[in-house]
Amino acid sequence: MRTASLAVSLFVFWLLLSGHYTTWFIGVGLATAVLVAVFGRSFGYADEEGHPAELILPGLLYWPWLTVEIVKSTLNVARIIITPSLPISPGLIAVRPTQKSAVGLVTYANSITLTPATITARVDRDEPRFVVHALTAASAADVRSGDMDRHVTSFEGKS
């Protein structure tokens, strides 16, 4: 099932990028997507970490939420840049993620980094713990609130 999902994903991606919709090109694109998915399976690209097919539907809920968070944070950082008198208080904070899988941990760490004003500076896998650099006290408070952690854990399906 995972290999078929990878083939479909690759084919749709190819269709979006190619811009050619003749029978020949669609056939070649489909054949190539299937071959890459089959060979990818033998190389481990179609495993649960490389292609987490079970996260496609939860991703349809998570990614729009993350996009809104990125836009809100971008506007806050832009306001700080435009109004230099606004205080910044850069600092490092530690947070404990609740995700159980490698995909969940990576998604959470990258989501923090994608959101302007915060960067995941270090990941301690043994504890687990993230060290996050926050530009302002408000961005640090957002990370500490655990809202993003809860969304990623829900996305991961381990809530």
N, C-alpha and C positions, 0 to 999 in steps of 0.2 A: 504494500500500500504506500509506504514511504517513497519507494522508487517511482511509482506512478505519479504521486504528488509532485516529486521533484521534476519529472518530465513535463508535467502540465505547467508548473511554475516557469521552467526554462523556456517552454514554447510560448507562453503568454508574454514573457519578458522579451523574447526574440521578436514576436509580432509587434510589440509596442515600439521597439527600437528600429526595426528594419524599414517600415513604411512601404514595403512591397507586398502586394496582396494578390499576386497571380498564382495560379495553381502550382506552377513549378516551384516558386519560392516558398509557398506555404508547405508543400511536400518536403522540400529540402530542410526547411526549418523544423518541421515535425520529426523527420528522421534524425536530424542532428540532436535535437533535444532528447529523444529516446535513447540514442547511442550514448550521449554524455551521461544520462541518468543511470543507464545500465553499467557503464564503466565506472561511474562515480560510486556506485554501490560497492563494487569490488575494492575501491580505494578508500572507502569509509566516508565519502561525502554525503551519503544518504542515510547516515545514522541519526539517532535522536538528537545529537548535539549539532551536527552539520546541517540538517534540514528538519527542524522540529515541526513537522506537519500538524501535530495536534495543537500548535499554538497559532495557527492561521486565523481561526475564528475568534479566539480571545484577543488576538492582535487587532482585529477590526474595531474592538472597543478601546483597547489600550492606546494605540497610536494616535487617534484623534484627541484623546485626553492629554497625552504628552505634547502634542502640537499646541494645544491651548496653553499649557504650562510654559512652553518655550516662548510663545508670543508674549505672555504676561511678563515673564522674566526679561525678555528683550526690551520691552517698553520701560521697565523699571531701570535697567542698566542705561538705556538711552537717556532717560530723565536725569540720571546721575551725571552722565557725561555733559549734557546740555546745561545743567545747573551745578557747577562745581562746588557750590557752597553746601550741597547736600552731603551729609556725612557718610564716609565709608569706614568700615572697621574690619579690614581683612583679618582672617584668622583661620586656624585649623580646628576642626571638630572631629570627634570619632563617633561613628554610628554603627550599630549592630544590625546587619541585614537579617531578614527572616526567611529569605529564599532558601530552598533546599537543593536545587539543581544548579549546574554550571551555567545553563542558559539563563536561569532566573537571576543569578548573581551578576552575570555579565550585563544583562539587560538593565538591572538596577544601577550598577556602576556607570554604564554608558548614559543612562537617562539623566543621572546627576550631572555628568559632564556636558551633555547636550543642552542642559538648561543654563543659559547665561547667568553669571555671578557665582556659579559653583563648579568645582572640578574635583573629581575623585582622584586624589593625589597618590593614594596607596591602598592596596587591597591585601589584608592579612587573611590568608585562606585558613590558617590553623584555628583562629579564634571563633568565628570569622568577624572581621571588623574592617570598616572602610575609614580611611582618613580623608576628610573632605576639606578643601579650601573654599571658604565662602568670602565673597567680597564685602557683604554687609551683614549686620546683625539680623536683619529681616530674612536674608537668604539662608543664614545659618539656622534660624528658627524654623523656616520652611522644611529644611532637611530633617531637623530634629523632631518635627511634628509627626513624622512617620507616614504622612499621606501618600507620598510617592512609593514608599516601601509597601504599603498596603495594596496600592494599585498593581505594583509589579508582582506581588505574591498572588493576587487574584488572577492576573494574566498568566502566571506560571501554573495556576490550577492547584496549588498546594495550600489554599487558605483553610 
